[in-house]
């Protein structure tokens, strides 16, 4: 379930950024966490690009953060 939930979170983040920008509120970048499952998913890039395009958000406004578990798995595995 993490992949579809993650895609929903990306889309909601972009939607919220678009709403704030439309109201003239500059919040800078918004960070969204990624899990190890999402990071390894081949559909991650298209999902991110789709959300950014759908809400006309520049990619520089969305910051992707790896969860602690992801960092640990990448170091160990």
N, CA, C, O and CB atoms as a CASP TS submission, in Angstrom:
PFRMAT TS
TARGET T0000
AUTHOR 0000-0000-0000
METHOD Language model
MODEL 1
PARENT N/A
ATOM      1  N   UNK     1       0.812  -1.209   0.000  1.00  0.00           N
ATOM      2  CA  UNK     1       0.000   0.000   0.000  1.00  0.00           C
ATOM      3  C   UNK     1       0.853   1.269   0.000  1.00  0.00           C
ATOM      4  O   UNK     1       0.352   2.349  -0.313  1.00  0.00           O
ATOM      5  CB  UNK     1      -0.922   0.001   1.201  1.00  0.00           C
ATOM      6  N   UNK     2       2.137   1.148   0.349  1.00  0.00           N
ATOM      7  CA  UNK     2       2.964   2.347   0.478  1.00  0.00           C
ATOM      8  C   UNK     2       3.115   3.097  -0.844  1.00  0.00           C
ATOM      9  O   UNK     2       3.199   4.325  -0.843  1.00  0.00           O
ATOM     10  CB  UNK     2       4.333   1.974   1.009  1.00  0.00           C
ATOM     11  N   UNK     3       3.149   2.392  -1.961  1.00  0.00           N
ATOM     12  CA  UNK     3       3.335   3.072  -3.248  1.00  0.00           C
ATOM     13  C   UNK     3       2.124   3.933  -3.606  1.00  0.00           C
ATOM     14  O   UNK     3       2.308   5.113  -3.906  1.00  0.00           O
ATOM     15  CB  UNK     3       3.590   2.047  -4.359  1.00  0.00           C
ATOM     16  N   UNK     4       0.888   3.403  -3.590  1.00  0.00           N
ATOM     17  CA  UNK     4      -0.247   4.274  -3.903  1.00  0.00           C
ATOM     18  C   UNK     4      -0.446   5.383  -2.866  1.00  0.00           C
ATOM     19  O   UNK     4      -0.846   6.494  -3.216  1.00  0.00           O
ATOM     20  CB  UNK     4      -1.513   3.446  -4.009  1.00  0.00           C
ATOM     21  N   UNK     5      -0.171   5.090  -1.600  1.00  0.00           N
ATOM     22  CA  UNK     5      -0.285   6.134  -0.575  1.00  0.00           C
ATOM     23  C   UNK     5       0.763   7.217  -0.832  1.00  0.00           C
ATOM     24  O   UNK     5       0.474   8.408  -0.719  1.00  0.00           O
ATOM     25  CB  UNK     5      -0.113   5.533   0.856  1.00  0.00           C
ATOM     26  N   UNK     6       1.976   6.796  -1.177  1.00  0.00           N
ATOM     27  CA  UNK     6       3.040   7.758  -1.479  1.00  0.00           C
ATOM     28  C   UNK     6       2.689   8.645  -2.658  1.00  0.00           C
ATOM     29  O   UNK     6       2.955   9.846  -2.638  1.00  0.00           O
ATOM     30  CB  UNK     6       4.340   7.031  -1.759  1.00  0.00           C
ATOM     31  N   UNK     7       2.092   8.056  -3.687  1.00  0.00           N
ATOM     32  CA  UNK     7       1.680   8.854  -4.850  1.00  0.00           C
ATOM     33  C   UNK     7       0.608   9.860  -4.458  1.00  0.00           C
ATOM     34  O   UNK     7       0.611  10.993  -4.938  1.00  0.00           O
ATOM     35  CB  UNK     7       1.162   7.942  -5.979  1.00  0.00           C
ATOM     36  N   UNK     8      -0.298   9.453  -3.595  1.00  0.00           N
ATOM     37  CA  UNK     8      -1.330  10.370  -3.111  1.00  0.00           C
ATOM     38  C   UNK     8      -0.687  11.513  -2.327  1.00  0.00           C
ATOM     39  O   UNK     8      -1.082  12.669  -2.480  1.00  0.00           O
ATOM     40  CB  UNK     8      -2.360   9.619  -2.227  1.00  0.00           C
ATOM     41  N   UNK     9       0.290  11.200  -1.500  1.00  0.00           N
ATOM     42  CA  UNK     9       0.983  12.230  -0.711  1.00  0.00           C
ATOM     43  C   UNK     9       1.700  13.215  -1.628  1.00  0.00           C
ATOM     44  O   UNK     9       1.618  14.424  -1.414  1.00  0.00           O
ATOM     45  CB  UNK     9       1.993  11.582   0.265  1.00  0.00           C
ATOM     46  N   UNK    10       2.409  12.712  -2.659  1.00  0.00           N
ATOM     47  CA  UNK    10       3.064  13.611  -3.614  1.00  0.00           C
ATOM     48  C   UNK    10       2.051  14.548  -4.249  1.00  0.00           C
ATOM     49  O   UNK    10       2.273  15.755  -4.347  1.00  0.00           O
ATOM     50  CB  UNK    10       3.794  12.809  -4.702  1.00  0.00           C
ATOM     51  N   UNK    11       0.937  13.973  -4.679  1.00  0.00           N
ATOM     52  CA  UNK    11      -0.073  14.774  -5.357  1.00  0.00           C
ATOM     53  C   UNK    11      -0.667  15.828  -4.423  1.00  0.00           C
ATOM     54  O   UNK    11      -0.863  16.974  -4.828  1.00  0.00           O
ATOM     55  CB  UNK    11      -1.178  13.875  -5.904  1.00  0.00           C
ATOM     56  N   UNK    12      -0.952  15.451  -3.187  1.00  0.00           N
ATOM     57  CA  UNK    12      -1.503  16.399  -2.211  1.00  0.00           C
ATOM     58  C   UNK    12      -0.492  17.501  -1.891  1.00  0.00           C
ATOM     59  O   UNK    12      -0.870  18.662  -1.735  1.00  0.00           O
ATOM     60  CB  UNK    12      -1.912  15.664  -0.916  1.00  0.00           C
ATOM     61  N   UNK    13       0.784  17.144  -1.793  1.00  0.00           N
ATOM     62  CA  UNK    13       1.825  18.147  -1.535  1.00  0.00           C
ATOM     63  C   UNK    13       1.877  19.157  -2.670  1.00  0.00           C
ATOM     64  O   UNK    13       1.943  20.363  -2.434  1.00  0.00           O
ATOM     65  CB  UNK    13       3.204  17.473  -1.358  1.00  0.00           C
ATOM     66  N   UNK    14       1.846  18.663  -3.899  1.00  0.00           N
ATOM     67  CA  UNK    14       1.865  19.560  -5.054  1.00  0.00           C
ATOM     68  C   UNK    14       0.603  20.413  -5.110  1.00  0.00           C
ATOM     69  O   UNK    14       0.662  21.600  -5.430  1.00  0.00           O
ATOM     70  CB  UNK    14       2.014  18.759  -6.349  1.00  0.00           C
ATOM     71  N   UNK    15      -0.530  19.807  -4.800  1.00  0.00           N
ATOM     72  CA  UNK    15      -1.789  20.540  -4.788  1.00  0.00           C
ATOM     73  C   UNK    15      -1.746  21.656  -3.744  1.00  0.00           C
ATOM     74  O   UNK    15      -2.193  22.772  -4.008  1.00  0.00           O
ATOM     75  CB  UNK    15      -2.967  19.586  -4.507  1.00  0.00           C
ATOM     76  N   UNK    16      -1.214  21.361  -2.574  1.00  0.00           N
ATOM     77  CA  UNK    16      -1.128  22.369  -1.511  1.00  0.00           C
ATOM     78  C   UNK    16      -0.175  23.490  -1.903  1.00  0.00           C
ATOM     79  O   UNK    16      -0.469  24.663  -1.676  1.00  0.00           O
ATOM     80  CB  UNK    16      -0.669  21.726  -0.192  1.00  0.00           C
ATOM     81  N   UNK    17       0.966  23.136  -2.490  1.00  0.00           N
ATOM     82  CA  UNK    17       1.902  24.163  -2.956  1.00  0.00           C
ATOM     83  C   UNK    17       1.250  25.056  -4.009  1.00  0.00           C
ATOM     84  O   UNK    17       1.427  26.274  -3.990  1.00  0.00           O
ATOM     85  CB  UNK    17       3.175  23.511  -3.528  1.00  0.00           C
ATOM     86  N   UNK    18       0.498  24.451  -4.926  1.00  0.00           N
ATOM     87  CA  UNK    18      -0.190  25.228  -5.966  1.00  0.00           C
ATOM     88  C   UNK    18      -1.209  26.179  -5.340  1.00  0.00           C
ATOM     89  O   UNK    18      -1.337  27.328  -5.763  1.00  0.00           O
ATOM     90  CB  UNK    18      -0.890  24.287  -6.976  1.00  0.00           C
ATOM     91  N   UNK    19      -1.925  25.699  -4.339  1.00  0.00           N
ATOM     92  CA  UNK    19      -2.919  26.535  -3.663  1.00  0.00           C
ATOM     93  C   UNK    19      -2.234  27.727  -2.978  1.00  0.00           C
ATOM     94  O   UNK    19      -2.682  28.865  -3.115  1.00  0.00           O
ATOM     95  CB  UNK    19      -3.717  25.699  -2.626  1.00  0.00           C
ATOM     96  N   UNK    20      -1.168  27.464  -2.253  1.00  0.00           N
ATOM     97  CA  UNK    20      -0.460  28.555  -1.580  1.00  0.00           C
ATOM     98  C   UNK    20       0.102  29.558  -2.585  1.00  0.00           C
ATOM     99  O   UNK    20       0.017  30.769  -2.377  1.00  0.00           O
ATOM    100  CB  UNK    20       0.671  27.998  -0.711  1.00  0.00           C
ATOM    101  N   UNK    21       0.677  29.049  -3.675  1.00  0.00           N
ATOM    102  CA  UNK    21       1.237  29.948  -4.702  1.00  0.00           C
ATOM    103  C   UNK    21       0.138  30.810  -5.315  1.00  0.00           C
ATOM    104  O   UNK    21       0.352  31.993  -5.579  1.00  0.00           O
ATOM    105  CB  UNK    21       1.955  29.134  -5.811  1.00  0.00           C
ATOM    106  N   UNK    22      -1.035  30.225  -5.542  1.00  0.00           N
ATOM    107  CA  UNK    22      -2.161  30.981  -6.112  1.00  0.00           C
ATOM    108  C   UNK    22      -2.613  32.082  -5.166  1.00  0.00           C
ATOM    109  O   UNK    22      -3.119  33.111  -5.611  1.00  0.00           O
ATOM    110  CB  UNK    22      -3.340  30.044  -6.423  1.00  0.00           C
ATOM    111  N   UNK    23      -2.436  31.877  -3.873  1.00  0.00           N
ATOM    112  CA  UNK    23      -2.810  32.885  -2.877  1.00  0.00           C
ATOM    113  C   UNK    23      -1.691  33.876  -2.594  1.00  0.00           C
ATOM    114  O   UNK    23      -1.848  34.778  -1.771  1.00  0.00           O
ATOM    115  CB  UNK    23      -3.219  32.211  -1.591  1.00  0.00           C
ATOM    116  N   UNK    24      -0.555  33.710  -3.277  1.00  0.00           N
ATOM    117  CA  UNK    24       0.576  34.610  -3.084  1.00  0.00           C
ATOM    118  C   UNK    24       1.414  34.280  -1.862  1.00  0.00           C
ATOM    119  O   UNK    24       2.183  35.118  -1.392  1.00  0.00           O
ATOM    120  CB  UNK    24       0.089  36.011  -2.979  1.00  0.00           C
ATOM    121  N   UNK    25       1.272  33.071  -1.344  1.00  0.00           N
ATOM    122  CA  UNK    25       2.030  32.649  -0.156  1.00  0.00           C
ATOM    123  C   UNK    25       3.255  31.878  -0.624  1.00  0.00           C
ATOM    124  O   UNK    25       3.135  30.823  -1.247  1.00  0.00           O
ATOM    125  CB  UNK    25       1.148  31.772   0.809  1.00  0.00           C
ATOM    126  N   UNK    26       4.431  32.407  -0.322  1.00  0.00           N
ATOM    127  CA  UNK    26       5.680  31.746  -0.702  1.00  0.00           C
ATOM    128  C   UNK    26       6.212  30.975   0.494  1.00  0.00           C
ATOM    129  O   UNK    26       6.701  31.567   1.457  1.00  0.00           O
ATOM    130  CB  UNK    26       6.734  32.777  -1.209  1.00  0.00           C
ATOM    131  N   UNK    27       6.116  29.670   0.431  1.00  0.00           N
ATOM    132  CA  UNK    27       6.594  28.840   1.539  1.00  0.00           C
ATOM    133  C   UNK    27       7.926  28.180   1.209  1.00  0.00           C
ATOM    134  O   UNK    27       8.467  27.431   2.023  1.00  0.00           O
ATOM    135  CB  UNK    27       5.560  27.772   1.886  1.00  0.00           C
ATOM    136  N   UNK    28       8.451  28.449   0.039  1.00  0.00           N
ATOM    137  CA  UNK    28       9.699  27.809  -0.356  1.00  0.00           C
ATOM    138  C   UNK    28       9.453  26.369  -0.749  1.00  0.00           C
ATOM    139  O   UNK    28       8.454  26.052  -1.394  1.00  0.00           O
ATOM    140  CB  UNK    28      10.726  27.882   0.772  1.00  0.00           C
ATOM    141  N   UNK    29      10.375  25.493  -0.355  1.00  0.00           N
ATOM    142  CA  UNK    29      10.249  24.085  -0.720  1.00  0.00           C
ATOM    143  C   UNK    29       9.451  23.310   0.321  1.00  0.00           C
ATOM    144  O   UNK    29       9.425  23.652   1.504  1.00  0.00           O
ATOM    145  CB  UNK    29      11.629  23.458  -0.893  1.00  0.00           C
ATOM    146  N   UNK    30       8.804  22.260  -0.159  1.00  0.00           N
ATOM    147  CA  UNK    30       8.083  21.349   0.734  1.00  0.00           C
ATOM    148  C   UNK    30       8.804  20.007   0.673  1.00  0.00           C
ATOM    149  O   UNK    30       9.132  19.519  -0.408  1.00  0.00           O
ATOM    150  CB  UNK    30       6.554  21.208   0.327  1.00  0.00           C
ATOM    151  N   UNK    31       9.047  19.420   1.827  1.00  0.00           N
ATOM    152  CA  UNK    31       9.718  18.126   1.896  1.00  0.00           C
ATOM    153  C   UNK    31       8.681  17.006   2.002  1.00  0.00           C
ATOM    154  O   UNK    31       7.687  17.123   2.719  1.00  0.00           O
ATOM    155  CB  UNK    31      10.694  18.079   3.097  1.00  0.00           C
ATOM    156  N   UNK    32       8.938  15.923   1.274  1.00  0.00           N
ATOM    157  CA  UNK    32       8.096  14.730   1.308  1.00  0.00           C
ATOM    158  C   UNK    32       9.018  13.538   1.548  1.00  0.00           C
ATOM    159  O   UNK    32      10.039  13.392   0.876  1.00  0.00           O
ATOM    160  CB  UNK    32       7.263  14.561  -0.028  1.00  0.00           C
ATOM    161  N   UNK    33       8.658  12.694   2.499  1.00  0.00           N
ATOM    162  CA  UNK    33       9.464  11.517   2.812  1.00  0.00           C
ATOM    163  C   UNK    33       9.245  10.400   1.799  1.00  0.00           C
ATOM    164  O   UNK    33       8.138  10.213   1.293  1.00  0.00           O
ATOM    165  CB  UNK    33       9.143  11.016   4.211  1.00  0.00           C
ATOM    166  N   UNK    34      10.305   9.667   1.514  1.00  0.00           N
ATOM    167  CA  UNK    34      10.256   8.484   0.657  1.00  0.00           C
ATOM    168  C   UNK    34      10.663   7.268   1.475  1.00  0.00           C
ATOM    169  O   UNK    34      11.600   7.334   2.271  1.00  0.00           O
ATOM    170  CB  UNK    34      11.178   8.650  -0.587  1.00  0.00           C
ATOM    171  N   UNK    35       9.973   6.179   1.281  1.00  0.00           N
ATOM    172  CA  UNK    35      10.366   4.919   1.924  1.00  0.00           C
ATOM    173  C   UNK    35      11.270   4.140   0.969  1.00  0.00           C
ATOM    174  O   UNK    35      11.402   4.498  -0.201  1.00  0.00           O
ATOM    175  CB  UNK    35       9.108   4.069   2.319  1.00  0.00           C
ATOM    176  N   UNK    36      11.887   3.082   1.470  1.00  0.00           N
ATOM    177  CA  UNK    36      12.733   2.229   0.637  1.00  0.00           C
ATOM    178  C   UNK    36      11.928   1.617  -0.501  1.00  0.00           C
ATOM    179  O   UNK    36      12.426   1.498  -1.621  1.00  0.00           O
ATOM    180  CB  UNK    36      13.379   1.124   1.482  1.00  0.00           C
ATOM    181  N   UNK    37      10.701   1.233  -0.225  1.00  0.00           N
ATOM    182  CA  UNK    37       9.848   0.627  -1.256  1.00  0.00           C
ATOM    183  C   UNK    37       9.606   1.614  -2.383  1.00  0.00           C
ATOM    184  O   UNK    37       9.696   1.249  -3.555  1.00  0.00           O
ATOM    185  CB  UNK    37       8.503   0.165  -0.656  1.00  0.00           C
ATOM    186  N   UNK    38       9.303   2.855  -2.047  1.00  0.00           N
ATOM    187  CA  UNK    38       9.064   3.875  -3.067  1.00  0.00           C
ATOM    188  C   UNK    38      10.325   4.158  -3.865  1.00  0.00           C
ATOM    189  O   UNK    38      10.271   4.322  -5.084  1.00  0.00           O
ATOM    190  CB  UNK    38       8.553   5.163  -2.426  1.00  0.00           C
ATOM    191  N   UNK    39      11.453   4.214  -3.184  1.00  0.00           N
ATOM    192  CA  UNK    39      12.719   4.529  -3.838  1.00  0.00           C
ATOM    193  C   UNK    39      13.068   3.481  -4.893  1.00  0.00           C
ATOM    194  O   UNK    39      13.640   3.811  -5.932  1.00  0.00           O
ATOM    195  CB  UNK    39      13.842   4.629  -2.801  1.00  0.00           C
ATOM    196  N   UNK    40      12.731   2.239  -4.633  1.00  0.00           N
ATOM    197  CA  UNK    40      13.040   1.149  -5.553  1.00  0.00           C
ATOM    198  C   UNK    40      11.967   0.936  -6.616  1.00  0.00           C
ATOM    199  O   UNK    40      12.172   0.164  -7.552  1.00  0.00           O
ATOM    200  CB  UNK    40      13.234  -0.120  -4.781  1.00  0.00           C
ATOM    201  N   UNK    41      10.845   1.600  -6.485  1.00  0.00           N
ATOM    202  CA  UNK    41       9.717   1.452  -7.409  1.00  0.00           C
ATOM    203  C   UNK    41      10.019   2.168  -8.727  1.00  0.00           C
ATOM    204  O   UNK    41      10.411   3.335  -8.726  1.00  0.00           O
ATOM    205  CB  UNK    41       8.413   2.010  -6.777  1.00  0.00           C
ATOM    206  N   UNK    42       9.838   1.474  -9.840  1.00  0.00           N
ATOM    207  CA  UNK    42      10.147   2.056 -11.150  1.00  0.00           C
ATOM    208  C   UNK    42       9.192   3.187 -11.530  1.00  0.00           C
ATOM    209  O   UNK    42       9.522   4.010 -12.385  1.00  0.00           O
ATOM    210  CB  UNK    42      10.105   0.977 -12.218  1.00  0.00           C
ATOM    211  N   UNK    43       8.026   3.238 -10.914  1.00  0.00           N
ATOM    212  CA  UNK    43       7.060   4.274 -11.258  1.00  0.00           C
ATOM    213  C   UNK    43       7.211   5.563 -10.473  1.00  0.00           C
ATOM    214  O   UNK    43       6.389   6.468 -10.611  1.00  0.00           O
ATOM    215  CB  UNK    43       5.697   3.754 -11.062  1.00  0.00           C
ATOM    216  N   UNK    44       8.246   5.661  -9.652  1.00  0.00           N
ATOM    217  CA  UNK    44       8.424   6.851  -8.811  1.00  0.00           C
ATOM    218  C   UNK    44       8.591   8.119  -9.641  1.00  0.00           C
ATOM    219  O   UNK    44       7.892   9.107  -9.417  1.00  0.00           O
ATOM    220  CB  UNK    44       9.632   6.673  -7.899  1.00  0.00           C
ATOM    221  N   UNK    45       9.498   8.094 -10.580  1.00  0.00           N
ATOM    222  CA  UNK    45       9.779   9.291 -11.384  1.00  0.00           C
ATOM    223  C   UNK    45       8.544   9.742 -12.175  1.00  0.00           C
ATOM    224  O   UNK    45       8.215  10.928 -12.140  1.00  0.00           O
ATOM    225  CB  UNK    45      10.947   9.018 -12.348  1.00  0.00           C
ATOM    226  N   UNK    46       7.847   8.844 -12.887  1.00  0.00           N
ATOM    227  CA  UNK    46       6.639   9.281 -13.604  1.00  0.00           C
ATOM    228  C   UNK    46       5.559   9.820 -12.664  1.00  0.00           C
ATOM    229  O   UNK    46       4.859  10.772 -13.011  1.00  0.00           O
ATOM    230  CB  UNK    46       6.073   8.124 -14.414  1.00  0.00           C
ATOM    231  N   UNK    47       5.419   9.230 -11.494  1.00  0.00           N
ATOM    232  CA  UNK    47       4.415   9.709 -10.536  1.00  0.00           C
ATOM    233  C   UNK    47       4.754  11.118 -10.074  1.00  0.00           C
ATOM    234  O   UNK    47       3.878  11.979  -9.997  1.00  0.00           O
ATOM    235  CB  UNK    47       4.318   8.760  -9.323  1.00  0.00           C
ATOM    236  N   UNK    48       6.020  11.351  -9.769  1.00  0.00           N
ATOM    237  CA  UNK    48       6.440  12.693  -9.340  1.00  0.00           C
ATOM    238  C   UNK    48       6.252  13.708 -10.459  1.00  0.00           C
ATOM    239  O   UNK    48       5.706  14.791 -10.243  1.00  0.00           O
ATOM    240  CB  UNK    48       7.911  12.679  -8.887  1.00  0.00           C
ATOM    241  N   UNK    49       6.701  13.355 -11.639  1.00  0.00           N
ATOM    242  CA  UNK    49       6.552  14.278 -12.780  1.00  0.00           C
ATOM    243  C   UNK    49       5.086  14.572 -13.064  1.00  0.00           C
ATOM    244  O   UNK    49       4.722  15.706 -13.378  1.00  0.00           O
ATOM    245  CB  UNK    49       7.217  13.694 -14.038  1.00  0.00           C
ATOM    246  N   UNK    50       4.248  13.548 -12.952  1.00  0.00           N
ATOM    247  CA  UNK    50       2.820  13.743 -13.197  1.00  0.00           C
ATOM    248  C   UNK    50       2.195  14.707 -12.204  1.00  0.00           C
ATOM    249  O   UNK    50       1.417  15.580 -12.588  1.00  0.00           O
ATOM    250  CB  UNK    50       2.098  12.418 -13.142  1.00  0.00           C
ATOM    251  N   UNK    51       2.530  14.553 -10.931  1.00  0.00           N
ATOM    252  CA  UNK    51       1.984  15.450  -9.904  1.00  0.00           C
ATOM    253  C   UNK    51       2.474  16.875 -10.105  1.00  0.00           C
ATOM    254  O   UNK    51       1.698  17.825 -10.000  1.00  0.00           O
ATOM    255  CB  UNK    51       2.367  14.960  -8.503  1.00  0.00           C
ATOM    256  N   UNK    52       3.762  17.024 -10.394  1.00  0.00           N
ATOM    257  CA  UNK    52       4.316  18.364 -10.625  1.00  0.00           C
ATOM    258  C   UNK    52       3.639  19.029 -11.821  1.00  0.00           C
ATOM    259  O   UNK    52       3.271  20.202 -11.755  1.00  0.00           O
ATOM    260  CB  UNK    52       5.841  18.288 -10.853  1.00  0.00           C
ATOM    261  N   UNK    53       3.475  18.287 -12.907  1.00  0.00           N
ATOM    262  CA  UNK    53       2.857  18.842 -14.115  1.00  0.00           C
ATOM    263  C   UNK    53       1.382  19.160 -13.891  1.00  0.00           C
ATOM    264  O   UNK    53       0.898  20.208 -14.317  1.00  0.00           O
ATOM    265  CB  UNK    53       3.006  17.865 -15.284  1.00  0.00           C
ATOM    266  N   UNK    54       0.673  18.261 -13.226  1.00  0.00           N
ATOM    267  CA  UNK    54      -0.765  18.442 -12.996  1.00  0.00           C
ATOM    268  C   UNK    54      -1.054  19.729 -12.229  1.00  0.00           C
ATOM    269  O   UNK    54      -2.077  20.375 -12.455  1.00  0.00           O
ATOM    270  CB  UNK    54      -1.333  17.245 -12.232  1.00  0.00           C
ATOM    271  N   UNK    55      -0.156  20.096 -11.329  1.00  0.00           N
ATOM    272  CA  UNK    55      -0.383  21.268 -10.481  1.00  0.00           C
ATOM    273  C   UNK    55       0.529  22.445 -10.834  1.00  0.00           C
ATOM    274  O   UNK    55       0.568  23.444 -10.116  1.00  0.00           O
ATOM    275  CB  UNK    55      -0.182  20.893  -9.030  1.00  0.00           C
ATOM    276  N   UNK    56       1.268  22.317 -11.955  1.00  0.00           N
ATOM    277  CA  UNK    56       2.161  23.380 -12.452  1.00  0.00           C
ATOM    278  C   UNK    56       3.137  23.851 -11.375  1.00  0.00           C
ATOM    279  O   UNK    56       3.284  25.047 -11.125  1.00  0.00           O
ATOM    280  CB  UNK    56       1.337  24.571 -12.957  1.00  0.00           C
ATOM    281  N   UNK    57       3.797  22.884 -10.748  1.00  0.00           N
ATOM    282  CA  UNK    57       4.764  23.184  -9.690  1.00  0.00           C
ATOM    283  C   UNK    57       6.167  22.887 -10.216  1.00  0.00           C
ATOM    284  O   UNK    57       6.408  21.796 -10.735  1.00  0.00           O
ATOM    285  CB  UNK    57       4.464  22.353  -8.392  1.00  0.00           C
ATOM    286  N   UNK    58       7.099  23.839 -10.092  1.00  0.00           N
ATOM    287  CA  UNK    58       8.483  23.555 -10.472  1.00  0.00           C
ATOM    288  C   UNK    58       9.077  22.478  -9.559  1.00  0.00           C
ATOM    289  O   UNK    58       8.849  22.486  -8.350  1.00  0.00           O
ATOM    290  CB  UNK    58       9.336  24.843 -10.411  1.00  0.00           C
ATOM    291  N   UNK    59       9.828  21.570 -10.138  1.00  0.00           N
ATOM    292  CA  UNK    59      10.424  20.487  -9.370  1.00  0.00           C
ATOM    293  C   UNK    59      11.293  20.960  -8.220  1.00  0.00           C
ATOM    294  O   UNK    59      11.436  20.251  -7.223  1.00  0.00           O
ATOM    295  CB  UNK    59      11.230  19.627 -10.268  1.00  0.00           C
ATOM    296  N   UNK    60      11.869  22.134  -8.338  1.00  0.00           N
ATOM    297  CA  UNK    60      12.740  22.661  -7.282  1.00  0.00           C
ATOM    298  C   UNK    60      11.979  22.946  -5.981  1.00  0.00           C
ATOM    299  O   UNK    60      12.596  23.113  -4.928  1.00  0.00           O
ATOM    300  CB  UNK    60      13.422  23.934  -7.763  1.00  0.00           C
ATOM    301  N   UNK    61      10.649  23.004  -6.048  1.00  0.00           N
ATOM    302  CA  UNK    61       9.874  23.297  -4.841  1.00  0.00           C
ATOM    303  C   UNK    61       9.525  22.053  -4.032  1.00  0.00           C
ATOM    304  O   UNK    61       8.983  22.156  -2.932  1.00  0.00           O
ATOM    305  CB  UNK    61       8.609  24.016  -5.215  1.00  0.00           C
ATOM    306  N   UNK    62       9.836  20.869  -4.579  1.00  0.00           N
ATOM    307  CA  UNK    62       9.525  19.628  -3.872  1.00  0.00           C
ATOM    308  C   UNK    62      10.841  18.947  -3.495  1.00  0.00           C
ATOM    309  O   UNK    62      11.627  18.561  -4.361  1.00  0.00           O
ATOM    310  CB  UNK    62       8.630  18.680  -4.750  1.00  0.00           C
ATOM    311  N   UNK    63      11.060  18.810  -2.209  1.00  0.00           N
ATOM    312  CA  UNK    63      12.280  18.179  -1.706  1.00  0.00           C
ATOM    313  C   UNK    63      11.941  16.761  -1.243  1.00  0.00           C
ATOM    314  O   UNK    63      10.989  16.561  -0.489  1.00  0.00           O
ATOM    315  CB  UNK    63      12.910  19.016  -0.537  1.00  0.00           C
ATOM    316  N   UNK    64      12.710  15.795  -1.689  1.00  0.00           N
ATOM    317  CA  UNK    64      12.468  14.402  -1.327  1.00  0.00           C
ATOM    318  C   UNK    64      13.455  13.986  -0.243  1.00  0.00           C
ATOM    319  O   UNK    64      14.666  14.144  -0.396  1.00  0.00           O
ATOM    320  CB  UNK    64      12.589  13.474  -2.567  1.00  0.00           C
ATOM    321  N   UNK    65      12.929  13.460   0.838  1.00  0.00           N
ATOM    322  CA  UNK    65      13.761  13.025   1.961  1.00  0.00           C
ATOM    323  C   UNK    65      13.627  11.521   2.129  1.00  0.00           C
ATOM    324  O   UNK    65      12.533  10.970   2.009  1.00  0.00           O
ATOM    325  CB  UNK    65      13.364  13.761   3.270  1.00  0.00           C
ATOM    326  N   UNK    66      14.730  10.869   2.404  1.00  0.00           N
ATOM    327  CA  UNK    66      14.701   9.434   2.670  1.00  0.00           C
ATOM    328  C   UNK    66      14.399   9.213   4.139  1.00  0.00           C
ATOM    329  O   UNK    66      14.955   9.886   5.007  1.00  0.00           O
ATOM    330  CB  UNK    66      16.042   8.760   2.276  1.00  0.00           C
ATOM    331  N   UNK    67      13.519   8.270   4.409  1.00  0.00           N
ATOM    332  CA  UNK    67      13.215   7.950   5.797  1.00  0.00           C
ATOM    333  C   UNK    67      14.444   7.295   6.427  1.00  0.00           C
ATOM    334  O   UNK    67      15.310   6.782   5.718  1.00  0.00           O
ATOM    335  CB  UNK    67      11.967   7.017   5.900  1.00  0.00           C
ATOM    336  N   UNK    68      14.517   7.313   7.752  1.00  0.00           N
ATOM    337  CA  UNK    68      15.655   6.721   8.448  1.00  0.00           C
ATOM    338  C   UNK    68      15.802   5.250   8.104  1.00  0.00           C
ATOM    339  O   UNK    68      16.916   4.761   7.916  1.00  0.00           O
ATOM    340  CB  UNK    68      15.506   6.892   9.954  1.00  0.00           C
ATOM    341  N   UNK    69      14.700   4.555   8.022  1.00  0.00           N
ATOM    342  CA  UNK    69      14.740   3.129   7.690  1.00  0.00           C
ATOM    343  C   UNK    69      15.370   2.927   6.323  1.00  0.00           C
ATOM    344  O   UNK    69      16.148   1.993   6.130  1.00  0.00           O
ATOM    345  CB  UNK    69      13.325   2.518   7.722  1.00  0.00           C
ATOM    346  N   UNK    70      15.044   3.790   5.375  1.00  0.00           N
ATOM    347  CA  UNK    70      15.625   3.693   4.042  1.00  0.00           C
ATOM    348  C   UNK    70      17.123   3.875   4.108  1.00  0.00           C
ATOM    349  O   UNK    70      17.862   3.117   3.479  1.00  0.00           O
ATOM    350  CB  UNK    70      15.007   4.726   3.103  1.00  0.00           C
ATOM    351  N   UNK    71      17.590   4.858   4.850  1.00  0.00           N
ATOM    352  CA  UNK    71      19.026   5.110   4.968  1.00  0.00           C
ATOM    353  C   UNK    71      19.734   3.917   5.570  1.00  0.00           C
ATOM    354  O   UNK    71      20.808   3.531   5.109  1.00  0.00           O
ATOM    355  CB  UNK    71      19.288   6.354   5.811  1.00  0.00           C
ATOM    356  N   UNK    72      19.148   3.334   6.588  1.00  0.00           N
ATOM    357  CA  UNK    72      19.758   2.171   7.224  1.00  0.00           C
ATOM    358  C   UNK    72      19.819   0.991   6.275  1.00  0.00           C
ATOM    359  O   UNK    72      20.837   0.301   6.219  1.00  0.00           O
ATOM    360  CB  UNK    72      18.991   1.788   8.477  1.00  0.00           C
ATOM    361  N   UNK    73      18.769   0.747   5.538  1.00  0.00           N
ATOM    362  CA  UNK    73      18.733  -0.370   4.594  1.00  0.00           C
ATOM    363  C   UNK    73      19.740  -0.169   3.484  1.00  0.00           C
ATOM    364  O   UNK    73      20.372  -1.132   3.048  1.00  0.00           O
ATOM    365  CB  UNK    73      17.334  -0.536   4.008  1.00  0.00           C
ATOM    366  N   UNK    74      19.909   1.061   3.011  1.00  0.00           N
ATOM    367  CA  UNK    74      20.858   1.321   1.943  1.00  0.00           C
ATOM    368  C   UNK    74      22.292   1.097   2.421  1.00  0.00           C
ATOM    369  O   UNK    74      23.126   0.615   1.653  1.00  0.00           O
ATOM    370  CB  UNK    74      20.688   2.748   1.420  1.00  0.00           C
ATOM    371  N   UNK    75      22.585   1.429   3.645  1.00  0.00           N
ATOM    372  CA  UNK    75      23.940   1.239   4.189  1.00  0.00           C
ATOM    373  C   UNK    75      24.227  -0.235   4.465  1.00  0.00           C
ATOM    374  O   UNK    75      25.335  -0.714   4.224  1.00  0.00           O
ATOM    375  CB  UNK    75      24.117   2.057   5.481  1.00  0.00           C
ATOM    376  N   UNK    76      23.237  -0.942   4.966  1.00  0.00           N
ATOM    377  CA  UNK    76      23.426  -2.344   5.342  1.00  0.00           C
ATOM    378  C   UNK    76      23.388  -3.249   4.120  1.00  0.00           C
ATOM    379  O   UNK    76      24.234  -4.126   3.942  1.00  0.00           O
ATOM    380  CB  UNK    76      22.357  -2.779   6.346  1.00  0.00           C
ATOM    381  N   UNK    77      22.376  -3.009   3.279  1.00  0.00           N
ATOM    382  CA  UNK    77      22.103  -3.911   2.161  1.00  0.00           C
ATOM    383  C   UNK    77      23.012  -3.715   1.018  1.00  0.00           C
ATOM    384  O   UNK    77      22.894  -4.410   0.009  1.00  0.00           O
ATOM    385  CB  UNK    77      20.728  -3.755   1.698  1.00  0.00           C
TER
END
